[in-house]
C-alpha cells in the first residue's frame, strides 16, 4: 500500500504548558476541509485537555472523534492502549482524513514513532510530521531543567558524570524528533528573548529545522499539516537519549489530583498556585474550579508561576466539582504541602 493511501498523523509534542491544546484547537477550527480525529494523552488521571477539545467539537471533528488516553504515558503503553485506540479511530463510521495526536508534556516522541511500524497499523497510517512546541520565555530562561547552572557546575566538577537532568532529556528528545518547531507565546516576549529561545532550540536540534514564532496557537495549517515526513521511516535522523533502551520510566515525575471546595476569591487561588511553583516546585497545574455564585466553571492553566484563569463554559448538568492536577518532579511531590498551600 502506498503512502498516498495511508491516513496521515501529526504528532504534537512539547513540554508541560507549551500550548499544545491551544494549538490543536486552532487546527480544529481551521481544518482546511479535512475531517479530523484527535487523540489526547495526559499525565495524570483527570482529562482536562480532552475536555477542553471536546468543547470545540464540530462537524469536521465531532466529539466521538476525540479520544483520551489518561493515567499512562502514550509512549509506554503502546500495545495496551495506543494501538487499540488508533484501530478504534480507524474503525469510525466516517474515518478521519487526518489524525492529531497530543502527547503528554512528559512523553518521549521516538518510542511513539516506533509504534507506527507495528504490522497492525503500518499499512494504514503514516506520521505526516512531528510538531514540537516550546514556550519561548521558558526556554530562554532555561526552565526545561530544574537548575541548569547547578547541573553544569556539577558536570564541570566531576569529569565522570555524563548524565542529563530529566527535564532537559525530555526537552532535547522532543526537539530532536521534530520536523518543525513552534516557539509559542511569542506575544509575551521581546525580540531578544525570542532570539535566545531560538538559539537554544537550534543548539539542541540534530539538523536544520523550521523554527517559527506562534501566538495563541495561530498558524496557517498548511505550514504544519501535509509535511509528508513519513517519520516512522526516518528514525535514525531523530536521535534520542533512550536509543538502545527498550523502554523508559517516568519515575522522575509524579502527579496528584487535589479536590477542592468552591472558592470565593479567584485572586487568592492564583496567588496560592504561584506559591506551588515557588515553594513546592510545581511544574504544571491545571483543572476546573467552581466559583461561588458563578454559573460558569473556571479553567485553570499554570506553567510554573505563570497562571491563567478564565471562565470557559457553563456547569450545566455537570456536578460543580473542583479539582486541580499538580505535576512536579517526584522528589518534590509532598501531597500535604501541596494541600496546605492550596488551603485544602
NUTORZA-60934 format. One record per residue (C-alpha): residue in one letter; x, y, z. Coordinates in pm, whole numbers, padded with zeros to 5 digits, always signed. Layout:
REM NUTORZA-60934
@ronu->A | u->X | v->Y | w->Z;
...
END
This chain:
REM NUTORZA-60934
@ronu->X | u->+00000 | v->+00000 | w->+00000;
@ronu->X | u->+00147 | v->+00337 | w->-00098;
@ronu->X | u->+00183 | v->+00631 | w->+00139;
@ronu->X | u->-00081 | v->+00819 | w->-00059;
@ronu->X | u->-00341 | v->+00567 | w->+00059;
@ronu->X | u->-00239 | v->+00594 | w->+00426;
@ronu->X | u->-00411 | v->+00823 | w->+00676;
@ronu->X | u->-00164 | v->+01096 | w->+00783;
@ronu->X | u->-00096 | v->+01150 | w->+01152;
@ronu->X | u->+00058 | v->+01460 | w->+01308;
@ronu->X | u->+00229 | v->+01402 | w->+01642;
@ronu->X | u->+00223 | v->+01716 | w->+01856;
@ronu->X | u->+00481 | v->+01714 | w->+02131;
@ronu->X | u->+00616 | v->+01971 | w->+02370;
@ronu->X | u->+00698 | v->+02028 | w->+02732;
@ronu->X | u->+00442 | v->+02095 | w->+03003;
@ronu->X | u->+00232 | v->+02402 | w->+02930;
@ronu->X | u->+00388 | v->+02479 | w->+02592;
@ronu->X | u->+00048 | v->+02540 | w->+02433;
@ronu->X | u->-00031 | v->+02209 | w->+02262;
@ronu->X | u->-00403 | v->+02214 | w->+02339;
@ronu->X | u->-00442 | v->+02574 | w->+02222;
@ronu->X | u->-00258 | v->+02485 | w->+01900;
@ronu->X | u->-00486 | v->+02186 | w->+01837;
@ronu->X | u->-00795 | v->+02399 | w->+01899;
@ronu->X | u->-00674 | v->+02632 | w->+01624;
@ronu->X | u->-00628 | v->+02339 | w->+01384;
@ronu->X | u->-00976 | v->+02209 | w->+01469;
@ronu->X | u->-01122 | v->+02550 | w->+01389;
@ronu->X | u->-00930 | v->+02566 | w->+01059;
@ronu->X | u->-00939 | v->+02208 | w->+00923;
@ronu->X | u->-00887 | v->+02302 | w->+00556;
@ronu->X | u->-01183 | v->+02085 | w->+00458;
@ronu->X | u->-01044 | v->+01777 | w->+00634;
@ronu->X | u->-01232 | v->+01553 | w->+00873;
@ronu->X | u->-01013 | v->+01530 | w->+01183;
@ronu->X | u->-00970 | v->+01293 | w->+01475;
@ronu->X | u->-00779 | v->+01381 | w->+01790;
@ronu->X | u->-00607 | v->+01152 | w->+02040;
@ronu->X | u->-00510 | v->+01322 | w->+02368;
@ronu->X | u->-00266 | v->+01171 | w->+02618;
@ronu->X | u->-00235 | v->+01330 | w->+02961;
@ronu->X | u->-00001 | v->+01267 | w->+03254;
@ronu->X | u->-00248 | v->+01203 | w->+03534;
@ronu->X | u->-00599 | v->+01072 | w->+03571;
@ronu->X | u->-00803 | v->+01390 | w->+03513;
@ronu->X | u->-00861 | v->+01466 | w->+03145;
@ronu->X | u->-00854 | v->+01846 | w->+03132;
@ronu->X | u->-00712 | v->+01882 | w->+02781;
@ronu->X | u->-00956 | v->+01633 | w->+02632;
@ronu->X | u->-01247 | v->+01813 | w->+02794;
@ronu->X | u->-01127 | v->+02144 | w->+02650;
@ronu->X | u->-01101 | v->+01999 | w->+02299;
@ronu->X | u->-01440 | v->+01829 | w->+02317;
@ronu->X | u->-01582 | v->+02173 | w->+02382;
@ronu->X | u->-01459 | v->+02267 | w->+02032;
@ronu->X | u->-01613 | v->+01968 | w->+01856;
@ronu->X | u->-01796 | v->+02038 | w->+01529;
@ronu->X | u->-01894 | v->+01859 | w->+01209;
@ronu->X | u->-01530 | v->+01839 | w->+01097;
@ronu->X | u->-01421 | v->+01686 | w->+01427;
@ronu->X | u->-01723 | v->+01554 | w->+01620;
@ronu->X | u->-01697 | v->+01462 | w->+01987;
@ronu->X | u->-01675 | v->+01090 | w->+01908;
@ronu->X | u->-01356 | v->+01163 | w->+01711;
@ronu->X | u->-01182 | v->+01299 | w->+02022;
@ronu->X | u->-01037 | v->+01020 | w->+02235;
@ronu->X | u->-00829 | v->+01030 | w->+02553;
@ronu->X | u->-00557 | v->+00812 | w->+02698;
@ronu->X | u->-00523 | v->+00907 | w->+03063;
@ronu->X | u->-00314 | v->+00772 | w->+03351;
@ronu->X | u->-00043 | v->+00630 | w->+03130;
@ronu->X | u->+00224 | v->+00768 | w->+02902;
@ronu->X | u->+00139 | v->+00704 | w->+02539;
@ronu->X | u->+00495 | v->+00600 | w->+02463;
@ronu->X | u->+00497 | v->+00346 | w->+02748;
@ronu->X | u->+00158 | v->+00187 | w->+02680;
@ronu->X | u->+00179 | v->+00126 | w->+02305;
@ronu->X | u->+00049 | v->-00230 | w->+02298;
@ronu->X | u->-00216 | v->-00192 | w->+02567;
@ronu->X | u->-00358 | v->+00150 | w->+02481;
@ronu->X | u->-00220 | v->+00324 | w->+02174;
@ronu->X | u->-00262 | v->+00056 | w->+01907;
@ronu->X | u->-00620 | v->-00035 | w->+02010;
@ronu->X | u->-00717 | v->+00333 | w->+02023;
@ronu->X | u->-00577 | v->+00400 | w->+01676;
@ronu->X | u->-00768 | v->+00097 | w->+01547;
@ronu->X | u->-01081 | v->+00239 | w->+01715;
@ronu->X | u->-01031 | v->+00570 | w->+01535;
@ronu->X | u->-00978 | v->+00397 | w->+01200;
@ronu->X | u->-01298 | v->+00195 | w->+01255;
@ronu->X | u->-01519 | v->+00504 | w->+01290;
@ronu->X | u->-01819 | v->+00505 | w->+01052;
@ronu->X | u->-01658 | v->+00802 | w->+00878;
@ronu->X | u->-01282 | v->+00753 | w->+00908;
@ronu->X | u->-01081 | v->+01074 | w->+00952;
@ronu->X | u->-00876 | v->+01237 | w->+00678;
@ronu->X | u->-00609 | v->+01337 | w->+00932;
@ronu->X | u->-00531 | v->+01235 | w->+01292;
@ronu->X | u->-00379 | v->+01469 | w->+01551;
@ronu->X | u->-00203 | v->+01313 | w->+01850;
@ronu->X | u->-00130 | v->+01534 | w->+02152;
@ronu->X | u->+00131 | v->+01365 | w->+02369;
@ronu->X | u->+00165 | v->+01441 | w->+02736;
@ronu->X | u->+00423 | v->+01702 | w->+02829;
@ronu->X | u->+00643 | v->+01425 | w->+02968;
@ronu->X | u->+00627 | v->+01187 | w->+02672;
@ronu->X | u->+00925 | v->+01098 | w->+02457;
@ronu->X | u->+00811 | v->+01103 | w->+02093;
@ronu->X | u->+01052 | v->+00848 | w->+01947;
@ronu->X | u->+00902 | v->+00536 | w->+02111;
@ronu->X | u->+00566 | v->+00651 | w->+01978;
@ronu->X | u->+00706 | v->+00684 | w->+01625;
@ronu->X | u->+00839 | v->+00329 | w->+01650;
@ronu->X | u->+00484 | v->+00211 | w->+01720;
@ronu->X | u->+00380 | v->+00317 | w->+01371;
@ronu->X | u->+00589 | v->+00028 | w->+01241;
@ronu->X | u->+00358 | v->-00224 | w->+01410;
@ronu->X | u->+00207 | v->-00457 | w->+01147;
@ronu->X | u->-00147 | v->-00392 | w->+01273;
@ronu->X | u->-00134 | v->-00027 | w->+01166;
@ronu->X | u->+00172 | v->+00026 | w->+00943;
@ronu->X | u->-00017 | v->-00028 | w->+00618;
@ronu->X | u->-00295 | v->+00212 | w->+00719;
@ronu->X | u->-00135 | v->+00522 | w->+00875;
@ronu->X | u->+00183 | v->+00725 | w->+00844;
@ronu->X | u->+00343 | v->+01000 | w->+01053;
@ronu->X | u->+00295 | v->+01307 | w->+00836;
@ronu->X | u->+00513 | v->+01505 | w->+01074;
@ronu->X | u->+00618 | v->+01575 | w->+01431;
@ronu->X | u->+00546 | v->+01927 | w->+01555;
@ronu->X | u->+00732 | v->+02028 | w->+01871;
@ronu->X | u->+00608 | v->+02324 | w->+02072;
@ronu->X | u->+00833 | v->+02513 | w->+02312;
@ronu->X | u->+00741 | v->+02805 | w->+02539;
@ronu->X | u->+00975 | v->+03081 | w->+02418;
@ronu->X | u->+01004 | v->+03254 | w->+02756;
@ronu->X | u->+01064 | v->+02930 | w->+02948;
@ronu->X | u->+01323 | v->+02803 | w->+02700;
@ronu->X | u->+01511 | v->+03133 | w->+02702;
@ronu->X | u->+01517 | v->+03118 | w->+03082;
@ronu->X | u->+01643 | v->+02757 | w->+03081;
@ronu->X | u->+01341 | v->+02625 | w->+03271;
@ronu->X | u->+01339 | v->+02291 | w->+03091;
@ronu->X | u->+01581 | v->+02190 | w->+03369;
@ronu->X | u->+01521 | v->+02245 | w->+03742;
@ronu->X | u->+01854 | v->+02429 | w->+03790;
@ronu->X | u->+02069 | v->+02449 | w->+03479;
@ronu->X | u->+02359 | v->+02630 | w->+03649;
@ronu->X | u->+02383 | v->+02372 | w->+03927;
@ronu->X | u->+02379 | v->+02084 | w->+03681;
@ronu->X | u->+02652 | v->+02243 | w->+03471;
@ronu->X | u->+02866 | v->+02315 | w->+03777;
@ronu->X | u->+02831 | v->+01954 | w->+03889;
@ronu->X | u->+02935 | v->+01829 | w->+03546;
@ronu->X | u->+03242 | v->+02051 | w->+03543;
@ronu->X | u->+03340 | v->+01933 | w->+03891;
@ronu->X | u->+03314 | v->+01563 | w->+03806;
@ronu->X | u->+03452 | v->+01450 | w->+03471;
@ronu->X | u->+03297 | v->+01105 | w->+03512;
@ronu->X | u->+02946 | v->+01249 | w->+03535;
@ronu->X | u->+02774 | v->+01230 | w->+03199;
@ronu->X | u->+02401 | v->+01225 | w->+03254;
@ronu->X | u->+02132 | v->+01481 | w->+03182;
@ronu->X | u->+01866 | v->+01602 | w->+03420;
@ronu->X | u->+01522 | v->+01451 | w->+03350;
@ronu->X | u->+01367 | v->+01775 | w->+03226;
@ronu->X | u->+01645 | v->+01851 | w->+02983;
@ronu->X | u->+01631 | v->+01497 | w->+02842;
@ronu->X | u->+01260 | v->+01532 | w->+02773;
@ronu->X | u->+01313 | v->+01869 | w->+02607;
@ronu->X | u->+01606 | v->+01754 | w->+02394;
@ronu->X | u->+01433 | v->+01435 | w->+02280;
@ronu->X | u->+01125 | v->+01631 | w->+02174;
@ronu->X | u->+01334 | v->+01879 | w->+01975;
@ronu->X | u->+01544 | v->+01602 | w->+01819;
@ronu->X | u->+01236 | v->+01420 | w->+01695;
@ronu->X | u->+01065 | v->+01719 | w->+01536;
@ronu->X | u->+01008 | v->+01817 | w->+01175;
@ronu->X | u->+00906 | v->+02170 | w->+01268;
@ronu->X | u->+00935 | v->+02366 | w->+01593;
@ronu->X | u->+00693 | v->+02631 | w->+01714;
@ronu->X | u->+00813 | v->+02883 | w->+01972;
@ronu->X | u->+00487 | v->+02962 | w->+02146;
@ronu->X | u->+00356 | v->+03260 | w->+02343;
@ronu->X | u->+00557 | v->+03489 | w->+02119;
@ronu->X | u->+00335 | v->+03779 | w->+02220;
@ronu->X | u->+00467 | v->+03756 | w->+02578;
@ronu->X | u->+00837 | v->+03802 | w->+02496;
@ronu->X | u->+01058 | v->+04066 | w->+02336;
@ronu->X | u->+01284 | v->+04016 | w->+02036;
@ronu->X | u->+01592 | v->+03942 | w->+02247;
@ronu->X | u->+01413 | v->+03669 | w->+02444;
@ronu->X | u->+01280 | v->+03514 | w->+02125;
@ronu->X | u->+01628 | v->+03517 | w->+01972;
@ronu->X | u->+01767 | v->+03348 | w->+02284;
@ronu->X | u->+01498 | v->+03077 | w->+02271;
@ronu->X | u->+01567 | v->+03018 | w->+01902;
@ronu->X | u->+01942 | v->+02985 | w->+01971;
@ronu->X | u->+01874 | v->+02729 | w->+02245;
@ronu->X | u->+01649 | v->+02519 | w->+02020;
@ronu->X | u->+01896 | v->+02536 | w->+01731;
@ronu->X | u->+02170 | v->+02410 | w->+01961;
@ronu->X | u->+01962 | v->+02106 | w->+02060;
@ronu->X | u->+01837 | v->+02014 | w->+01712;
@ronu->X | u->+02044 | v->+01749 | w->+01529;
@ronu->X | u->+01951 | v->+01901 | w->+01193;
@ronu->X | u->+01830 | v->+02230 | w->+01050;
@ronu->X | u->+01457 | v->+02271 | w->+01108;
@ronu->X | u->+01199 | v->+02545 | w->+01057;
@ronu->X | u->+01156 | v->+02737 | w->+01385;
@ronu->X | u->+00853 | v->+02966 | w->+01386;
@ronu->X | u->+00711 | v->+03205 | w->+01649;
@ronu->X | u->+00344 | v->+03150 | w->+01734;
@ronu->X | u->+00094 | v->+03341 | w->+01948;
@ronu->X | u->-00228 | v->+03184 | w->+02084;
@ronu->X | u->-00162 | v->+02872 | w->+01876;
@ronu->X | u->-00236 | v->+03053 | w->+01550;
@ronu->X | u->-00053 | v->+02933 | w->+01241;
@ronu->X | u->-00161 | v->+02853 | w->+00885;
@ronu->X | u->-00247 | v->+02479 | w->+00895;
@ronu->X | u->-00079 | v->+02439 | w->+00557;
@ronu->X | u->+00252 | v->+02505 | w->+00729;
@ronu->X | u->+00220 | v->+02217 | w->+00977;
@ronu->X | u->-00006 | v->+01965 | w->+00801;
@ronu->X | u->+00084 | v->+01780 | w->+00483;
@ronu->X | u->+00457 | v->+01760 | w->+00558;
@ronu->X | u->+00479 | v->+01406 | w->+00417;
@ronu->X | u->+00768 | v->+01324 | w->+00650;
@ronu->X | u->+00691 | v->+00952 | w->+00694;
@ronu->X | u->+00876 | v->+00991 | w->+01024;
@ronu->X | u->+00841 | v->+00622 | w->+01109;
@ronu->X | u->+01084 | v->+00551 | w->+00823;
@ronu->X | u->+01326 | v->+00824 | w->+00931;
@ronu->X | u->+01408 | v->+00725 | w->+01290;
@ronu->X | u->+01787 | v->+00731 | w->+01254;
@ronu->X | u->+01773 | v->+01107 | w->+01186;
@ronu->X | u->+01590 | v->+01158 | w->+01517;
@ronu->X | u->+01836 | v->+01068 | w->+01796;
@ronu->X | u->+01714 | v->+01007 | w->+02150;
@ronu->X | u->+01881 | v->+00979 | w->+02489;
@ronu->X | u->+01700 | v->+00646 | w->+02515;
@ronu->X | u->+01824 | v->+00491 | w->+02191;
@ronu->X | u->+01920 | v->+00133 | w->+02265;
@ronu->X | u->+01675 | v->+00107 | w->+02554;
@ronu->X | u->+01354 | v->-00089 | w->+02515;
@ronu->X | u->+01155 | v->+00141 | w->+02738;
@ronu->X | u->+01177 | v->+00429 | w->+02980;
@ronu->X | u->+01016 | v->+00521 | w->+03304;
@ronu->X | u->+00853 | v->+00837 | w->+03434;
@ronu->X | u->+00958 | v->+00780 | w->+03793;
@ronu->X | u->+01122 | v->+01123 | w->+03783;
@ronu->X | u->+00777 | v->+01285 | w->+03777;
@ronu->X | u->+00463 | v->+01247 | w->+03980;
@ronu->X | u->+00114 | v->+01388 | w->+03979;
@ronu->X | u->-00165 | v->+01429 | w->+04231;
@ronu->X | u->-00525 | v->+01542 | w->+04196;
@ronu->X | u->-00642 | v->+01782 | w->+04467;
@ronu->X | u->-01018 | v->+01805 | w->+04515;
@ronu->X | u->-01129 | v->+02147 | w->+04634;
@ronu->X | u->-01442 | v->+02321 | w->+04764;
@ronu->X | u->-01599 | v->+02614 | w->+04582;
@ronu->X | u->-01390 | v->+02927 | w->+04614;
@ronu->X | u->-01483 | v->+03289 | w->+04686;
@ronu->X | u->-01173 | v->+03467 | w->+04558;
@ronu->X | u->-01002 | v->+03364 | w->+04230;
@ronu->X | u->-00718 | v->+03607 | w->+04303;
@ronu->X | u->-00638 | v->+03421 | w->+04624;
@ronu->X | u->-00627 | v->+03090 | w->+04435;
@ronu->X | u->-00398 | v->+03243 | w->+04174;
@ronu->X | u->-00157 | v->+03351 | w->+04447;
@ronu->X | u->-00165 | v->+03003 | w->+04601;
@ronu->X | u->-00084 | v->+02841 | w->+04266;
@ronu->X | u->+00210 | v->+03079 | w->+04227;
@ronu->X | u->+00327 | v->+02959 | w->+04567;
@ronu->X | u->+00307 | v->+02599 | w->+04445;
@ronu->X | u->+00566 | v->+02681 | w->+04181;
@ronu->X | u->+00790 | v->+02883 | w->+04411;
@ronu->X | u->+00765 | v->+02674 | w->+04729;
@ronu->X | u->+00661 | v->+02323 | w->+04614;
@ronu->X | u->+00842 | v->+02318 | w->+04277;
@ronu->X | u->+00520 | v->+02251 | w->+04081;
@ronu->X | u->+00584 | v->+02232 | w->+03707;
@ronu->X | u->+00224 | v->+02235 | w->+03593;
@ronu->X | u->-00120 | v->+02293 | w->+03748;
@ronu->X | u->-00446 | v->+02255 | w->+03560;
@ronu->X | u->-00809 | v->+02184 | w->+03630;
@ronu->X | u->-01158 | v->+02323 | w->+03676;
@ronu->X | u->-01278 | v->+02529 | w->+03973;
@ronu->X | u->-01628 | v->+02623 | w->+04090;
@ronu->X | u->-01658 | v->+02987 | w->+04199;
@ronu->X | u->-01942 | v->+03071 | w->+04436;
@ronu->X | u->-02241 | v->+03237 | w->+04271;
@ronu->X | u->-02092 | v->+03188 | w->+03923;
@ronu->X | u->-02276 | v->+02963 | w->+03674;
@ronu->X | u->-01959 | v->+02920 | w->+03462;
@ronu->X | u->-01675 | v->+02686 | w->+03550;
@ronu->X | u->-01328 | v->+02837 | w->+03575;
@ronu->X | u->-01047 | v->+02675 | w->+03376;
@ronu->X | u->-00707 | v->+02695 | w->+03546;
@ronu->X | u->-00384 | v->+02652 | w->+03348;
@ronu->X | u->-00048 | v->+02721 | w->+03512;
@ronu->X | u->+00308 | v->+02672 | w->+03392;
@ronu->X | u->+00545 | v->+02734 | w->+03678;
@ronu->X | u->+00443 | v->+03062 | w->+03838;
@ronu->X | u->+00254 | v->+03183 | w->+03530;
@ronu->X | u->-00118 | v->+03132 | w->+03593;
@ronu->X | u->-00408 | v->+03172 | w->+03353;
@ronu->X | u->-00765 | v->+03153 | w->+03476;
@ronu->X | u->-01079 | v->+03202 | w->+03270;
@ronu->X | u->-01446 | v->+03107 | w->+03273;
@ronu->X | u->-01480 | v->+02867 | w->+02980;
@ronu->X | u->-01826 | v->+02703 | w->+02990;
@ronu->X | u->-02145 | v->+02674 | w->+03197;
@ronu->X | u->-02154 | v->+02393 | w->+03450;
@ronu->X | u->-02494 | v->+02293 | w->+03313;
@ronu->X | u->-02592 | v->+01948 | w->+03438;
@ronu->X | u->-02238 | v->+01861 | w->+03539;
@ronu->X | u->-02161 | v->+01846 | w->+03912;
@ronu->X | u->-01985 | v->+02158 | w->+04038;
@ronu->X | u->-01675 | v->+01959 | w->+04129;
@ronu->X | u->-01348 | v->+02147 | w->+04171;
@ronu->X | u->-01016 | v->+01970 | w->+04125;
@ronu->X | u->-00662 | v->+02060 | w->+04024;
@ronu->X | u->-00393 | v->+01834 | w->+03877;
@ronu->X | u->-00046 | v->+01918 | w->+04011;
@ronu->X | u->+00263 | v->+01780 | w->+03832;
@ronu->X | u->+00613 | v->+01802 | w->+03978;
@ronu->X | u->+00937 | v->+01612 | w->+03988;
@ronu->X | u->+00897 | v->+01303 | w->+04202;
@ronu->X | u->+01124 | v->+01418 | w->+04485;
@ronu->X | u->+00924 | v->+01739 | w->+04520;
@ronu->X | u->+00575 | v->+01594 | w->+04540;
@ronu->X | u->+00457 | v->+01621 | w->+04901;
@ronu->X | u->+00076 | v->+01591 | w->+04893;
@ronu->X | u->+00029 | v->+01750 | w->+05235;
@ronu->X | u->+00245 | v->+02052 | w->+05147;
@ronu->X | u->+00055 | v->+02098 | w->+04822;
@ronu->X | u->-00281 | v->+02077 | w->+05001;
@ronu->X | u->-00165 | v->+02317 | w->+05271;
@ronu->X | u->-00058 | v->+02575 | w->+05014;
@ronu->X | u->-00393 | v->+02540 | w->+04834;
@ronu->X | u->-00575 | v->+02576 | w->+05165;
@ronu->X | u->-00750 | v->+02239 | w->+05143;
END
